[in-house]
């Protein structure tokens, strides 16, 4: 994982902690846990990302977040996902529409 991805992961760690998640390192990604929910957080390209876990979050810079979302829509993974665009002190979430999420 490169320096750019590392800083994205560090920013994602801050975002999830501020949301009340307990965040731990899980190899090249993070595991964020809160109540019943475990979210795996990665800065990897969706085609190269791990596929374990039911909930996945991809972090990207704001100028790349829409491309990551489009890539996930093309791949149609078997897990629920979101993309978090992180920048200095700011973040936003891009979700897929409900009709593209896999059925439980």
Helices and strands as residue ranges (DSSP letters): H 3-18, E 22-26, E 29-34, E 37-42, E 55-60, H 62-75, E 80-87, E 90-95, G 98-100
